[in-house]
Amino acid sequence: MLPMLTGRGREHHGEILREAAALVDEGKLRPLLDGTRYTLADVADAHRSVESGTADGKVVVDVEP
């Protein structure tokens, strides 16, 4: 975040993001998602999973309109 906020190292940060985007485009970089899906009603359970370290990757909370 500092390069975006301060401007220092912004070009290098941009290079890193471009490389990451290329890896995503090539299918070589994908997010690791926890297998459990939560709803807003279960958001406290989702938070406990993250806080306790039992979540395996990113936690998804489905928000329905």
CHARMM-style PDB file with segment names, atoms N, HN, CA, C and O in Angstrom:
ATOM      1  N   MET     1       0.805  -1.193   0.000  1.00  0.00      PROA
ATOM      2  CA  MET     1       0.000   0.000   0.000  1.00  0.00      PROA
ATOM      3  C   MET     1       0.855   1.267   0.000  1.00  0.00      PROA
ATOM      4  O   MET     1       0.444   2.293  -0.542  1.00  0.00      PROA
ATOM      5  N   LEU     2       2.031   1.201   0.599  1.00  0.00      PROA
ATOM      6  HN  LEU     2       2.365   0.368   1.040  1.00  0.00      PROA
ATOM      7  CA  LEU     2       2.848   2.420   0.676  1.00  0.00      PROA
ATOM      8  C   LEU     2       3.190   3.014  -0.685  1.00  0.00      PROA
ATOM      9  O   LEU     2       3.128   4.233  -0.840  1.00  0.00      PROA
ATOM     10  N   PRO     3       3.553   2.189  -1.690  1.00  0.00      PROA
ATOM     11  CA  PRO     3       3.835   2.799  -2.992  1.00  0.00      PROA
ATOM     12  C   PRO     3       2.634   3.569  -3.552  1.00  0.00      PROA
ATOM     13  O   PRO     3       2.798   4.608  -4.192  1.00  0.00      PROA
ATOM     14  N   MET     4       1.443   3.054  -3.308  1.00  0.00      PROA
ATOM     15  HN  MET     4       1.310   2.210  -2.788  1.00  0.00      PROA
ATOM     16  CA  MET     4       0.267   3.741  -3.835  1.00  0.00      PROA
ATOM     17  C   MET     4      -0.036   5.005  -3.037  1.00  0.00      PROA
ATOM     18  O   MET     4      -0.533   5.985  -3.592  1.00  0.00      PROA
ATOM     19  N   LEU     5       0.260   4.988  -1.748  1.00  0.00      PROA
ATOM     20  HN  LEU     5       0.664   4.192  -1.297  1.00  0.00      PROA
ATOM     21  CA  LEU     5      -0.036   6.145  -0.910  1.00  0.00      PROA
ATOM     22  C   LEU     5       1.030   7.230  -0.998  1.00  0.00      PROA
ATOM     23  O   LEU     5       0.720   8.421  -1.003  1.00  0.00      PROA
ATOM     24  N   THR     6       2.310   6.797  -1.069  1.00  0.00      PROA
ATOM     25  HN  THR     6       2.562   5.829  -1.065  1.00  0.00      PROA
ATOM     26  CA  THR     6       3.399   7.767  -1.028  1.00  0.00      PROA
ATOM     27  C   THR     6       3.999   8.060  -2.400  1.00  0.00      PROA
ATOM     28  O   THR     6       4.627   9.101  -2.594  1.00  0.00      PROA
ATOM     29  N   GLY     7       3.808   7.146  -3.350  1.00  0.00      PROA
ATOM     30  HN  GLY     7       3.298   6.301  -3.192  1.00  0.00      PROA
ATOM     31  CA  GLY     7       4.416   7.317  -4.661  1.00  0.00      PROA
ATOM     32  C   GLY     7       5.805   6.714  -4.742  1.00  0.00      PROA
ATOM     33  O   GLY     7       6.314   6.490  -5.841  1.00  0.00      PROA
ATOM     34  N   ARG     8       6.438   6.443  -3.592  1.00  0.00      PROA
ATOM     35  HN  ARG     8       6.025   6.625  -2.700  1.00  0.00      PROA
ATOM     36  CA  ARG     8       7.776   5.848  -3.596  1.00  0.00      PROA
ATOM     37  C   ARG     8       7.685   4.377  -3.984  1.00  0.00      PROA
ATOM     38  O   ARG     8       6.914   3.622  -3.392  1.00  0.00      PROA
ATOM     39  N   GLY     9       8.465   3.974  -4.970  1.00  0.00      PROA
ATOM     40  HN  GLY     9       9.091   4.587  -5.451  1.00  0.00      PROA
ATOM     41  CA  GLY     9       8.464   2.583  -5.417  1.00  0.00      PROA
ATOM     42  C   GLY     9       7.257   2.221  -6.263  1.00  0.00      PROA
ATOM     43  O   GLY     9       6.990   1.044  -6.503  1.00  0.00      PROA
ATOM     44  N   ARG    10       6.539   3.219  -6.708  1.00  0.00      PROA
ATOM     45  HN  ARG    10       6.756   4.175  -6.513  1.00  0.00      PROA
ATOM     46  CA  ARG    10       5.305   2.960  -7.459  1.00  0.00      PROA
ATOM     47  C   ARG    10       5.577   2.196  -8.751  1.00  0.00      PROA
ATOM     48  O   ARG    10       4.831   1.279  -9.093  1.00  0.00      PROA
ATOM     49  N   GLU    11       6.632   2.560  -9.470  1.00  0.00      PROA
ATOM     50  HN  GLU    11       7.238   3.305  -9.192  1.00  0.00      PROA
ATOM     51  CA  GLU    11       6.929   1.873 -10.737  1.00  0.00      PROA
ATOM     52  C   GLU    11       7.243   0.404 -10.491  1.00  0.00      PROA
ATOM     53  O   GLU    11       6.755  -0.462 -11.218  1.00  0.00      PROA
ATOM     54  N   HSD    12       8.052   0.111  -9.475  1.00  0.00      PROA
ATOM     55  HN  HSD    12       8.448   0.813  -8.884  1.00  0.00      PROA
ATOM     56  CA  HSD    12       8.380  -1.282  -9.156  1.00  0.00      PROA
ATOM     57  C   HSD    12       7.120  -2.039  -8.740  1.00  0.00      PROA
ATOM     58  O   HSD    12       6.923  -3.191  -9.128  1.00  0.00      PROA
ATOM     59  N   HSD    13       6.277  -1.392  -7.958  1.00  0.00      PROA
ATOM     60  HN  HSD    13       6.436  -0.456  -7.643  1.00  0.00      PROA
ATOM     61  CA  HSD    13       5.015  -1.998  -7.542  1.00  0.00      PROA
ATOM     62  C   HSD    13       4.162  -2.313  -8.768  1.00  0.00      PROA
ATOM     63  O   HSD    13       3.522  -3.363  -8.833  1.00  0.00      PROA
ATOM     64  N   GLY    14       4.157  -1.406  -9.734  1.00  0.00      PROA
ATOM     65  HN  GLY    14       4.677  -0.553  -9.682  1.00  0.00      PROA
ATOM     66  CA  GLY    14       3.432  -1.633 -10.980  1.00  0.00      PROA
ATOM     67  C   GLY    14       3.968  -2.833 -11.740  1.00  0.00      PROA
ATOM     68  O   GLY    14       3.197  -3.608 -12.306  1.00  0.00      PROA
ATOM     69  N   GLU    15       5.298  -2.991 -11.755  1.00  0.00      PROA
ATOM     70  HN  GLU    15       5.924  -2.361 -11.295  1.00  0.00      PROA
ATOM     71  CA  GLU    15       5.914  -4.150 -12.421  1.00  0.00      PROA
ATOM     72  C   GLU    15       5.455  -5.444 -11.770  1.00  0.00      PROA
ATOM     73  O   GLU    15       5.116  -6.407 -12.457  1.00  0.00      PROA
ATOM     74  N   ILE    16       5.444  -5.462 -10.451  1.00  0.00      PROA
ATOM     75  HN  ILE    16       5.718  -4.680  -9.893  1.00  0.00      PROA
ATOM     76  CA  ILE    16       5.010  -6.657  -9.722  1.00  0.00      PROA
ATOM     77  C   ILE    16       3.558  -6.983 -10.057  1.00  0.00      PROA
ATOM     78  O   ILE    16       3.222  -8.143 -10.294  1.00  0.00      PROA
ATOM     79  N   LEU    17       2.695  -5.968 -10.079  1.00  0.00      PROA
ATOM     80  HN  LEU    17       2.968  -5.025  -9.887  1.00  0.00      PROA
ATOM     81  CA  LEU    17       1.287  -6.190 -10.389  1.00  0.00      PROA
ATOM     82  C   LEU    17       1.098  -6.673 -11.825  1.00  0.00      PROA
ATOM     83  O   LEU    17       0.245  -7.520 -12.087  1.00  0.00      PROA
ATOM     84  N   ARG    18       1.892  -6.137 -12.758  1.00  0.00      PROA
ATOM     85  HN  ARG    18       2.585  -5.448 -12.545  1.00  0.00      PROA
ATOM     86  CA  ARG    18       1.802  -6.587 -14.154  1.00  0.00      PROA
ATOM     87  C   ARG    18       2.224  -8.052 -14.267  1.00  0.00      PROA
ATOM     88  O   ARG    18       1.597  -8.825 -14.992  1.00  0.00      PROA
ATOM     89  N   GLU    19       3.281  -8.433 -13.556  1.00  0.00      PROA
ATOM     90  HN  GLU    19       3.790  -7.805 -12.968  1.00  0.00      PROA
ATOM     91  CA  GLU    19       3.732  -9.831 -13.579  1.00  0.00      PROA
ATOM     92  C   GLU    19       2.673 -10.745 -12.967  1.00  0.00      PROA
ATOM     93  O   GLU    19       2.413 -11.829 -13.490  1.00  0.00      PROA
ATOM     94  N   ALA    20       2.063 -10.317 -11.866  1.00  0.00      PROA
ATOM     95  HN  ALA    20       2.274  -9.437 -11.442  1.00  0.00      PROA
ATOM     96  CA  ALA    20       1.010 -11.110 -11.229  1.00  0.00      PROA
ATOM     97  C   ALA    20      -0.184 -11.251 -12.172  1.00  0.00      PROA
ATOM     98  O   ALA    20      -0.761 -12.333 -12.279  1.00  0.00      PROA
ATOM     99  N   ALA    21      -0.556 -10.177 -12.852  1.00  0.00      PROA
ATOM    100  HN  ALA    21      -0.087  -9.298 -12.765  1.00  0.00      PROA
ATOM    101  CA  ALA    21      -1.681 -10.227 -13.789  1.00  0.00      PROA
ATOM    102  C   ALA    21      -1.392 -11.197 -14.928  1.00  0.00      PROA
ATOM    103  O   ALA    21      -2.280 -11.930 -15.364  1.00  0.00      PROA
ATOM    104  N   ALA    22      -0.157 -11.205 -15.409  1.00  0.00      PROA
ATOM    105  HN  ALA    22       0.565 -10.610 -15.056  1.00  0.00      PROA
ATOM    106  CA  ALA    22       0.216 -12.135 -16.483  1.00  0.00      PROA
ATOM    107  C   ALA    22       0.095 -13.579 -15.999  1.00  0.00      PROA
ATOM    108  O   ALA    22      -0.379 -14.443 -16.738  1.00  0.00      PROA
ATOM    109  N   LEU    23       0.515 -13.842 -14.779  1.00  0.00      PROA
ATOM    110  HN  LEU    23       0.900 -13.141 -14.179  1.00  0.00      PROA
ATOM    111  CA  LEU    23       0.388 -15.191 -14.221  1.00  0.00      PROA
ATOM    112  C   LEU    23      -1.078 -15.594 -14.079  1.00  0.00      PROA
ATOM    113  O   LEU    23      -1.431 -16.747 -14.327  1.00  0.00      PROA
ATOM    114  N   VAL    24      -1.921 -14.660 -13.685  1.00  0.00      PROA
ATOM    115  HN  VAL    24      -1.633 -13.724 -13.484  1.00  0.00      PROA
ATOM    116  CA  VAL    24      -3.359 -14.934 -13.600  1.00  0.00      PROA
ATOM    117  C   VAL    24      -3.901 -15.262 -14.986  1.00  0.00      PROA
ATOM    118  O   VAL    24      -4.638 -16.234 -15.150  1.00  0.00      PROA
ATOM    119  N   ASP    25      -3.542 -14.462 -15.977  1.00  0.00      PROA
ATOM    120  HN  ASP    25      -2.943 -13.673 -15.844  1.00  0.00      PROA
ATOM    121  CA  ASP    25      -4.006 -14.685 -17.347  1.00  0.00      PROA
ATOM    122  C   ASP    25      -3.576 -16.055 -17.868  1.00  0.00      PROA
ATOM    123  O   ASP    25      -4.297 -16.682 -18.644  1.00  0.00      PROA
ATOM    124  N   GLU    26      -2.402 -16.515 -17.440  1.00  0.00      PROA
ATOM    125  HN  GLU    26      -1.816 -16.005 -16.810  1.00  0.00      PROA
ATOM    126  CA  GLU    26      -1.883 -17.813 -17.883  1.00  0.00      PROA
ATOM    127  C   GLU    26      -2.434 -18.964 -17.050  1.00  0.00      PROA
ATOM    128  O   GLU    26      -2.133 -20.124 -17.329  1.00  0.00      PROA
ATOM    129  N   GLY    27      -3.231 -18.663 -16.038  1.00  0.00      PROA
ATOM    130  HN  GLY    27      -3.476 -17.721 -15.811  1.00  0.00      PROA
ATOM    131  CA  GLY    27      -3.787 -19.702 -15.181  1.00  0.00      PROA
ATOM    132  C   GLY    27      -2.794 -20.269 -14.190  1.00  0.00      PROA
ATOM    133  O   GLY    27      -3.025 -21.331 -13.613  1.00  0.00      PROA
ATOM    134  N   LYS    28      -1.681 -19.564 -13.985  1.00  0.00      PROA
ATOM    135  HN  LYS    28      -1.493 -18.700 -14.453  1.00  0.00      PROA
ATOM    136  CA  LYS    28      -0.633 -20.037 -13.085  1.00  0.00      PROA
ATOM    137  C   LYS    28      -0.752 -19.481 -11.672  1.00  0.00      PROA
ATOM    138  O   LYS    28      -0.033 -19.905 -10.768  1.00  0.00      PROA
ATOM    139  N   LEU    29      -1.656 -18.538 -11.487  1.00  0.00      PROA
ATOM    140  HN  LEU    29      -2.241 -18.193 -12.221  1.00  0.00      PROA
ATOM    141  CA  LEU    29      -1.840 -17.925 -10.170  1.00  0.00      PROA
ATOM    142  C   LEU    29      -3.336 -17.845  -9.902  1.00  0.00      PROA
ATOM    143  O   LEU    29      -4.073 -17.152 -10.603  1.00  0.00      PROA
ATOM    144  N   ARG    30      -3.765 -18.562  -8.883  1.00  0.00      PROA
ATOM    145  HN  ARG    30      -3.167 -19.125  -8.313  1.00  0.00      PROA
ATOM    146  CA  ARG    30      -5.184 -18.574  -8.520  1.00  0.00      PROA
ATOM    147  C   ARG    30      -5.302 -18.427  -7.011  1.00  0.00      PROA
ATOM    148  O   ARG    30      -4.435 -18.891  -6.271  1.00  0.00      PROA
ATOM    149  N   PRO    31      -6.367 -17.785  -6.552  1.00  0.00      PROA
ATOM    150  CA  PRO    31      -6.537 -17.650  -5.109  1.00  0.00      PROA
ATOM    151  C   PRO    31      -6.902 -18.987  -4.487  1.00  0.00      PROA
ATOM    152  O   PRO    31      -7.587 -19.805  -5.101  1.00  0.00      PROA
ATOM    153  N   LEU    32      -6.443 -19.200  -3.269  1.00  0.00      PROA
ATOM    154  HN  LEU    32      -5.887 -18.535  -2.769  1.00  0.00      PROA
ATOM    155  CA  LEU    32      -6.811 -20.390  -2.513  1.00  0.00      PROA
ATOM    156  C   LEU    32      -8.041 -20.032  -1.690  1.00  0.00      PROA
ATOM    157  O   LEU    32      -7.992 -19.146  -0.837  1.00  0.00      PROA
ATOM    158  N   LEU    33      -9.145 -20.731  -1.953  1.00  0.00      PROA
ATOM    159  HN  LEU    33      -9.185 -21.451  -2.645  1.00  0.00      PROA
ATOM    160  CA  LEU    33     -10.396 -20.448  -1.269  1.00  0.00      PROA
ATOM    161  C   LEU    33     -10.737 -21.581  -0.305  1.00  0.00      PROA
ATOM    162  O   LEU    33     -10.647 -22.758  -0.656  1.00  0.00      PROA
ATOM    163  N   ASP    34     -11.128 -21.213   0.907  1.00  0.00      PROA
ATOM    164  HN  ASP    34     -11.201 -20.257   1.192  1.00  0.00      PROA
ATOM    165  CA  ASP    34     -11.594 -22.196   1.875  1.00  0.00      PROA
ATOM    166  C   ASP    34     -12.853 -22.851   1.320  1.00  0.00      PROA
ATOM    167  O   ASP    34     -13.643 -22.201   0.636  1.00  0.00      PROA
ATOM    168  N   GLY    35     -13.039 -24.116   1.607  1.00  0.00      PROA
ATOM    169  HN  GLY    35     -12.396 -24.645   2.162  1.00  0.00      PROA
ATOM    170  CA  GLY    35     -14.174 -24.863   1.070  1.00  0.00      PROA
ATOM    171  C   GLY    35     -15.513 -24.487   1.674  1.00  0.00      PROA
ATOM    172  O   GLY    35     -16.553 -24.763   1.078  1.00  0.00      PROA
ATOM    173  N   THR    36     -15.511 -23.866   2.840  1.00  0.00      PROA
ATOM    174  HN  THR    36     -14.666 -23.642   3.324  1.00  0.00      PROA
ATOM    175  CA  THR    36     -16.762 -23.500   3.490  1.00  0.00      PROA
ATOM    176  C   THR    36     -17.240 -22.156   2.973  1.00  0.00      PROA
ATOM    177  O   THR    36     -16.479 -21.189   2.934  1.00  0.00      PROA
ATOM    178  N   ARG    37     -18.509 -22.098   2.573  1.00  0.00      PROA
ATOM    179  HN  ARG    37     -19.127 -22.883   2.605  1.00  0.00      PROA
ATOM    180  CA  ARG    37     -19.105 -20.837   2.143  1.00  0.00      PROA
ATOM    181  C   ARG    37     -20.027 -20.350   3.253  1.00  0.00      PROA
ATOM    182  O   ARG    37     -20.744 -21.139   3.868  1.00  0.00      PROA
ATOM    183  N   TYR    38     -20.001 -19.075   3.496  1.00  0.00      PROA
ATOM    184  HN  TYR    38     -19.418 -18.435   2.996  1.00  0.00      PROA
ATOM    185  CA  TYR    38     -20.807 -18.485   4.560  1.00  0.00      PROA
ATOM    186  C   TYR    38     -21.791 -17.491   3.970  1.00  0.00      PROA
ATOM    187  O   TYR    38     -21.587 -16.970   2.873  1.00  0.00      PROA
ATOM    188  N   THR    39     -22.862 -17.234   4.712  1.00  0.00      PROA
ATOM    189  HN  THR    39     -23.028 -17.657   5.603  1.00  0.00      PROA
ATOM    190  CA  THR    39     -23.808 -16.182   4.365  1.00  0.00      PROA
ATOM    191  C   THR    39     -23.616 -15.063   5.377  1.00  0.00      PROA
ATOM    192  O   THR    39     -22.866 -15.214   6.342  1.00  0.00      PROA
ATOM    193  N   LEU    40     -24.291 -13.946   5.158  1.00  0.00      PROA
ATOM    194  HN  LEU    40     -24.900 -13.824   4.375  1.00  0.00      PROA
ATOM    195  CA  LEU    40     -24.192 -12.859   6.125  1.00  0.00      PROA
ATOM    196  C   LEU    40     -24.686 -13.294   7.504  1.00  0.00      PROA
ATOM    197  O   LEU    40     -24.189 -12.818   8.524  1.00  0.00      PROA
ATOM    198  N   ALA    41     -25.655 -14.190   7.531  1.00  0.00      PROA
ATOM    199  HN  ALA    41     -26.059 -14.577   6.702  1.00  0.00      PROA
ATOM    200  CA  ALA    41     -26.158 -14.685   8.813  1.00  0.00      PROA
ATOM    201  C   ALA    41     -25.086 -15.465   9.569  1.00  0.00      PROA
ATOM    202  O   ALA    41     -25.136 -15.562  10.795  1.00  0.00      PROA
ATOM    203  N   ASP    42     -24.117 -16.022   8.839  1.00  0.00      PROA
ATOM    204  HN  ASP    42     -24.077 -15.943   7.843  1.00  0.00      PROA
ATOM    205  CA  ASP    42     -23.051 -16.835   9.440  1.00  0.00      PROA
ATOM    206  C   ASP    42     -21.717 -16.108   9.500  1.00  0.00      PROA
ATOM    207  O   ASP    42     -20.681 -16.742   9.699  1.00  0.00      PROA
ATOM    208  N   VAL    43     -21.723 -14.802   9.335  1.00  0.00      PROA
ATOM    209  HN  VAL    43     -22.565 -14.287   9.174  1.00  0.00      PROA
ATOM    210  CA  VAL    43     -20.463 -14.066   9.237  1.00  0.00      PROA
ATOM    211  C   VAL    43     -19.621 -14.200  10.511  1.00  0.00      PROA
ATOM    212  O   VAL    43     -18.393 -14.167  10.435  1.00  0.00      PROA
ATOM    213  N   ALA    44     -20.250 -14.347  11.663  1.00  0.00      PROA
ATOM    214  HN  ALA    44     -21.248 -14.373  11.724  1.00  0.00      PROA
ATOM    215  CA  ALA    44     -19.487 -14.531  12.904  1.00  0.00      PROA
ATOM    216  C   ALA    44     -18.702 -15.841  12.849  1.00  0.00      PROA
ATOM    217  O   ALA    44     -17.565 -15.900  13.317  1.00  0.00      PROA
ATOM    218  N   ASP    45     -19.301 -16.899  12.278  1.00  0.00      PROA
ATOM    219  HN  ASP    45     -20.225 -16.852  11.898  1.00  0.00      PROA
ATOM    220  CA  ASP    45     -18.597 -18.173  12.122  1.00  0.00      PROA
ATOM    221  C   ASP    45     -17.420 -18.013  11.162  1.00  0.00      PROA
ATOM    222  O   ASP    45     -16.347 -18.574  11.389  1.00  0.00      PROA
ATOM    223  N   ALA    46     -17.620 -17.258  10.104  1.00  0.00      PROA
ATOM    224  HN  ALA    46     -18.492 -16.802   9.920  1.00  0.00      PROA
ATOM    225  CA  ALA    46     -16.540 -17.006   9.144  1.00  0.00      PROA
ATOM    226  C   ALA    46     -15.389 -16.288   9.831  1.00  0.00      PROA
ATOM    227  O   ALA    46     -14.228 -16.642   9.631  1.00  0.00      PROA
ATOM    228  N   HSD    47     -15.700 -15.289  10.632  1.00  0.00      PROA
ATOM    229  HN  HSD    47     -16.644 -15.001  10.794  1.00  0.00      PROA
ATOM    230  CA  HSD    47     -14.665 -14.539  11.346  1.00  0.00      PROA
ATOM    231  C   HSD    47     -13.924 -15.452  12.308  1.00  0.00      PROA
ATOM    232  O   HSD    47     -12.698 -15.382  12.400  1.00  0.00      PROA
ATOM    233  N   ARG    48     -14.641 -16.304  13.025  1.00  0.00      PROA
ATOM    234  HN  ARG    48     -15.636 -16.360  12.950  1.00  0.00      PROA
ATOM    235  CA  ARG    48     -13.980 -17.233  13.955  1.00  0.00      PROA
ATOM    236  C   ARG    48     -13.033 -18.171  13.213  1.00  0.00      PROA
ATOM    237  O   ARG    48     -11.952 -18.487  13.709  1.00  0.00      PROA
ATOM    238  N   SER    49     -13.438 -18.612  12.029  1.00  0.00      PROA
ATOM    239  HN  SER    49     -14.317 -18.355  11.626  1.00  0.00      PROA
ATOM    240  CA  SER    49     -12.601 -19.502  11.236  1.00  0.00      PROA
ATOM    241  C   SER    49     -11.286 -18.828  10.849  1.00  0.00      PROA
ATOM    242  O   SER    49     -10.220 -19.438  10.924  1.00  0.00      PROA
ATOM    243  N   VAL    50     -11.372 -17.581  10.441  1.00  0.00      PROA
ATOM    244  HN  VAL    50     -12.238 -17.085  10.380  1.00  0.00      PROA
ATOM    245  CA  VAL    50     -10.165 -16.826  10.079  1.00  0.00      PROA
ATOM    246  C   VAL    50      -9.319 -16.568  11.316  1.00  0.00      PROA
ATOM    247  O   VAL    50      -8.106 -16.777  11.305  1.00  0.00      PROA
ATOM    248  N   GLU    51      -9.968 -16.113  12.381  1.00  0.00      PROA
ATOM    249  HN  GLU    51     -10.953 -15.944  12.389  1.00  0.00      PROA
ATOM    250  CA  GLU    51      -9.260 -15.753  13.608  1.00  0.00      PROA
ATOM    251  C   GLU    51      -8.546 -16.943  14.231  1.00  0.00      PROA
ATOM    252  O   GLU    51      -7.445 -16.799  14.762  1.00  0.00      PROA
ATOM    253  N   SER    52      -9.168 -18.122  14.169  1.00  0.00      PROA
ATOM    254  HN  SER    52     -10.062 -18.239  13.737  1.00  0.00      PROA
ATOM    255  CA  SER    52      -8.585 -19.311  14.785  1.00  0.00      PROA
ATOM    256  C   SER    52      -7.522 -19.957  13.910  1.00  0.00      PROA
ATOM    257  O   SER    52      -6.766 -20.811  14.373  1.00  0.00      PROA
ATOM    258  N   GLY    53      -7.462 -19.551  12.645  1.00  0.00      PROA
ATOM    259  HN  GLY    53      -8.076 -18.858  12.269  1.00  0.00      PROA
ATOM    260  CA  GLY    53      -6.470 -20.130  11.747  1.00  0.00      PROA
ATOM    261  C   GLY    53      -6.922 -21.429  11.102  1.00  0.00      PROA
ATOM    262  O   GLY    53      -6.121 -22.100  10.451  1.00  0.00      PROA
ATOM    263  N   THR    54      -8.195 -21.800  11.269  1.00  0.00      PROA
ATOM    264  HN  THR    54      -8.845 -21.255  11.798  1.00  0.00      PROA
ATOM    265  CA  THR    54      -8.677 -23.049  10.678  1.00  0.00      PROA
ATOM    266  C   THR    54      -9.116 -22.879   9.222  1.00  0.00      PROA
ATOM    267  O   THR    54      -9.321 -23.872   8.524  1.00  0.00      PROA
ATOM    268  N   ALA    55      -9.262 -21.653   8.763  1.00  0.00      PROA
ATOM    269  HN  ALA    55      -9.096 -20.847   9.330  1.00  0.00      PROA
ATOM    270  CA  ALA    55      -9.627 -21.425   7.358  1.00  0.00      PROA
ATOM    271  C   ALA    55      -8.448 -21.798   6.480  1.00  0.00      PROA
ATOM    272  O   ALA    55      -7.300 -21.477   6.788  1.00  0.00      PROA
ATOM    273  N   ASP    56      -8.742 -22.478   5.386  1.00  0.00      PROA
ATOM    274  HN  ASP    56      -9.674 -22.739   5.136  1.00  0.00      PROA
ATOM    275  CA  ASP    56      -7.713 -22.893   4.443  1.00  0.00      PROA
ATOM    276  C   ASP    56      -7.771 -21.974   3.224  1.00  0.00      PROA
ATOM    277  O   ASP    56      -8.317 -22.346   2.185  1.00  0.00      PROA
ATOM    278  N   GLY    57      -7.209 -20.781   3.353  1.00  0.00      PROA
ATOM    279  HN  GLY    57      -6.764 -20.479   4.197  1.00  0.00      PROA
ATOM    280  CA  GLY    57      -7.240 -19.814   2.268  1.00  0.00      PROA
ATOM    281  C   GLY    57      -8.226 -18.710   2.559  1.00  0.00      PROA
ATOM    282  O   GLY    57      -8.570 -18.455   3.713  1.00  0.00      PROA
ATOM    283  N   LYS    58      -8.674 -18.063   1.518  1.00  0.00      PROA
ATOM    284  HN  LYS    58      -8.394 -18.270   0.580  1.00  0.00      PROA
ATOM    285  CA  LYS    58      -9.612 -16.947   1.657  1.00  0.00      PROA
ATOM    286  C   LYS    58     -10.991 -17.480   2.019  1.00  0.00      PROA
ATOM    287  O   LYS    58     -11.403 -18.543   1.556  1.00  0.00      PROA
ATOM    288  N   VAL    59     -11.687 -16.734   2.843  1.00  0.00      PROA
ATOM    289  HN  VAL    59     -11.353 -15.871   3.219  1.00  0.00      PROA
ATOM    290  CA  VAL    59     -13.031 -17.109   3.263  1.00  0.00      PROA
ATOM    291  C   VAL    59     -14.048 -16.317   2.443  1.00  0.00      PROA
ATOM    292  O   VAL    59     -13.924 -15.102   2.287  1.00  0.00      PROA
ATOM    293  N   VAL    60     -15.053 -17.019   1.924  1.00  0.00      PROA
ATOM    294  HN  VAL    60     -15.154 -18.005   2.052  1.00  0.00      PROA
ATOM    295  CA  VAL    60     -16.064 -16.397   1.086  1.00  0.00      PROA
ATOM    296  C   VAL    60     -17.343 -16.207   1.902  1.00  0.00      PROA
ATOM    297  O   VAL    60     -17.836 -17.143   2.530  1.00  0.00      PROA
ATOM    298  N   VAL    61     -17.867 -14.993   1.884  1.00  0.00      PROA
ATOM    299  HN  VAL    61     -17.466 -14.232   1.374  1.00  0.00      PROA
ATOM    300  CA  VAL    61     -19.157 -14.684   2.485  1.00  0.00      PROA
ATOM    301  C   VAL    61     -20.082 -14.262   1.347  1.00  0.00      PROA
ATOM    302  O   VAL    61     -19.879 -13.226   0.714  1.00  0.00      PROA
ATOM    303  N   ASP    62     -21.095 -15.077   1.102  1.00  0.00      PROA
ATOM    304  HN  ASP    62     -21.260 -15.918   1.616  1.00  0.00      PROA
ATOM    305  CA  ASP    62     -22.051 -14.757   0.047  1.00  0.00      PROA
ATOM    306  C   ASP    62     -23.014 -13.685   0.540  1.00  0.00      PROA
ATOM    307  O   ASP    62     -23.604 -13.800   1.614  1.00  0.00      PROA
ATOM    308  N   VAL    63     -23.158 -12.646  -0.266  1.00  0.00      PROA
ATOM    309  HN  VAL    63     -22.678 -12.552  -1.139  1.00  0.00      PROA
ATOM    310  CA  VAL    63     -24.069 -11.553   0.047  1.00  0.00      PROA
ATOM    311  C   VAL    63     -25.148 -11.543  -1.021  1.00  0.00      PROA
ATOM    312  O   VAL    63     -24.873 -11.335  -2.203  1.00  0.00      PROA
ATOM    313  N   GLU    64     -26.368 -11.769  -0.590  1.00  0.00      PROA
ATOM    314  HN  GLU    64     -26.591 -11.938   0.370  1.00  0.00      PROA
ATOM    315  CA  GLU    64     -27.485 -11.781  -1.532  1.00  0.00      PROA
ATOM    316  C   GLU    64     -28.179 -10.431  -1.491  1.00  0.00      PROA
ATOM    317  O   GLU    64     -28.363  -9.860  -0.417  1.00  0.00      PROA
ATOM    318  N   PRO    65     -28.562  -9.922  -2.644  1.00  0.00      PROA
ATOM    319  CA  PRO    65     -29.225  -8.605  -2.682  1.00  0.00      PROA
ATOM    320  C   PRO    65     -30.566  -8.611  -1.965  1.00  0.00      PROA
ATOM    321  OT1 PRO    65     -31.241  -7.583  -1.911  1.00  0.00      PROA
TER     322      PRO     65
END
